[in-house]
């Protein structure tokens, strides 16, 4: 049976009370600061991302709770400093949501989600943002940052018309990178060309509707699984094996993956 609205409020109130008690009575919780919690919050965020990629809904539930605790923790510390409390933070985001959804809370008409995103960015500029890109955190991983900057720029029409044009740009960047390598260009210049190629690949993924960070993480996991298969099935230390021998085990791992995928699909209704 679904949780009622009142039960949800009670659960949030319970977390607030527990936070008050821990901050008062627990030596570890009393010691924490905004700065000391930061790296822990980043870790929890990545744990949530892992659970989502694994389609682990039980894990997603747990990590949501952990992150909610961190948000309440930050607000509690801020309230002790007289800066703001959790109510201030929640009212602020509610006010922002209402202001940035005039098609729901006003008389603005939209036809699709692209109109909504475009309006959102324009409203942010009216609120005092200096640039469309100012909302992209500097500390984001590079691939995610590239994706978000491209996405935001596209809201004002600064974008390729289609994926085919992105592909042409990728081919152009590959030629320039190869030319740098063949001509013995400086490491800095070659690094710049490689960065341009990666940026173009992110743009291509975006045009295809693929999140490049998730795609790369799936590739990482696939590589890890296959390499660990090589390690587990090697007849002698890897350093003593030839590339051909290791590659044969790699192909075995790929074959086992396909067989597992086929057997799993056969079990589906």
N, C-alpha and C positions, 0 to 999 in steps of 0.2 A: 504493500500500500504506500503511495507517495507520501513524503513528509509534508506536513502542512506548513503554511507560512509562519504560523506562530511557533511551531517546533523548530524551524530554521532560526528564528530570532532567539529562541531559548538556547540553541546550540552556540550561537555566536556570543550571547551573553555569558554562557558558561566558560568559553575560552577567555573572555575578558576578565572574569573573576579569577580564573586560574593564573592568568598572567600577573594580576595584581598580587596574588599570594606568593608566586615564585619570586617576583621582584623584591618582595619584602623579606622572605624567609630563606631562599636558596642562595648560598654563597656564590655559586657559578653564575646564576641569573643576575644577581646584584652587580656583579663585576662587569657585565657586558656593556659595550658602547655601540654607537652607530658604526664606528670603524671596525670594531672587533667582529661584528655580525656580518659585515659585507661579504667576505670570502665564503662564509657558510651559506649565505643566501644564493650566491652564484652556484655553489655546489648543488644546492637543493633544486635550482632551476634546471641544471643539466640532468639531474636525476629524473625530474618530471619529463624532460625532453626524451630521455631514454625510454621511460615507461610508455610514452605516446608512440614512439617508433616501434616498440615491441607489442603494441596493441594490448598492453597489460592494464586493463581498467582498474583492477584492484590496486596496482601500483600507482596509477594516476590519482586515485582517491587519496592514497596515503600521502603522495607528494603535494597535492593541493592543500591538505591539512598542514603539512610542514611549512609550506610557503605562507599560508594564512597566519600561522603562528609568528613567522618572521615579521609580517606586516604589522601585526598587533604589537609585537615587541618593539619595533621602531617607533610606533606611535606612542607607546608607553614611555619610552626614554624621552621623546620629544615633549611629552606632557610634563614630565618631571623638570624639564628645563624651561617650562613656560612658553614653549614655541607653538605647539598645537597638540590636539589629541585625535583619537581615532574618528570621532564625530566630525571634526573639521576636515579631515582627509576624505571621508566618505561624502560629505556634503559638497566638497570641491569637485570630486569626480562626477557626482550626480548633476551639479550645475553645468559642468562642461559637456556632459552627454546631452542634456536638454538643449544647450546652446548650439551644439554641433549637429543636431538632428532636427533642423527646422521643417523637414518633410514629415516628421512625426508630431512635433510640438509647435509647429507653425503652419504657414500656408504655402511653403515652397513645394513645387512639384518635381518629382524625379521619375525617370523611366527605368533605370537599372542601377546595379551596384556601382558602375563606373561613375555615374552622376553623383552618387553618395560620396564616394572617395574624393572626387574632384571638389565638391562643396566643402568637405571636411578640411582639405588643405587650404582652400581659399579663406575659410573661417579662421583657421590658425594664423594666417598672415594678418587678418584684420585684428586679431587679438594682440598683435605686437611681435610675432615671430619675424625675424629679419630675413629668413630664407626658408624655402620649402625644405631644404636639407638640414635645417638647424635641429630638427627633432630626431635626427639619426645619431645615437650615442657614439662618441669617438672610440669607446672601448669595445664596441661590438666586434666579433670575429670578422675578418676581412670579407669573406664570401657573403655573409649575411648583410654586412654594411653595403657592399656593392649592390646587392639585390634591392635593398630598401631605398637606396639613393636613386637607382634606375626607376623603381616603381613610383617614387614621388615625382621625379622629373617627367614621367609619362603623363601625370595628371594635368600638365599644362601643354601637352602635345609634343614635348621634347623626347621623341622616341622614333624607332624604326616603324615603318608601316606594317611590316610582317616579318615572320621568322626567316623567310628566304633572304631578306636583306641582311639580317644578323649573320646568317651563314656565310654570306659573301664577305662580311667584315672579318669573320673568323679566318677565312682563307687568306685574306690580305695580311692579317696579323701573323699567321703561320709563316708566310713568305718573308716578312720583315724579320721575324725571329731567326729563321734559318739563315738569312743573309748576314745577320749580326754574328752568328756562330761561325759561319764559313769564313767571314772576313776578319775574324779574331778581334771583334769589338771588345771594349772594356766590359768588365763584369757588371758595372753599374748600368751601362747602356743595354746590355743583354737582359738584365733583370727588369728594366723598364719595359722592354718589348714583351717579355714573358708576362708581366703584369697586365699589359694591354690585351694579350691573348686571353688570359684568365677572365678579365673583365668582360670581354666579348662573349666568352662561353657562358658566363652568368646571365648576360643579356639574352642569349639564345634560349637558355633554360627558361627564363621568365616568359619569353614569347611563346614557348611551348606549354606553359602552365605547370612547369616543374620547379619545385624548390631545390636549388642546387645544393644547399647545405644538407638537406635530407638525402639527396641522391649520392653525395660524396660519402656521407656516413654509412649508407647501405653498402657502398663499395668498400669502405674500410672494414666493415663487419665481414663481408664476403672474403676479402683478402685474409683477414685474421683467421677465419674458420678454415680456409684452405691451407694456409701455412701451418696452422696447428695440426692439421691432418698429416702434412709432410713430416712434421716433428714426431708425431705419434707412431707413424708407420715406417720411419727410416730404419734400415737395418744396421746402420752405423752412424757415427756423428755427422751432422750435416756438412761440417767443414771438410770432411773427407769425401763427400759425394760430388759427382759431376752435376752440372746444370741440367744435363739431359735426364739424369736419374731423378733429380728433384722435380723436373717438369713432368715426368711420367706420373709421379704421385699427385702432382697438382691436377692433372687430367683425371685421375681416379677420383679425387675430391669433387671435381665438377660433375662427374658422372653420378656420384652418390647423391649430390644435391638435386639433380634432375629426377633421379629415381624417387627420392623422398618427396619432391614436389608433386610428381605424378601420383604416388600412392595417397598423398593427402587429398588431392583433388578428387580421387575416386571415392573417398569417404564422404564427400559433400553430398547433400541431398539433391 
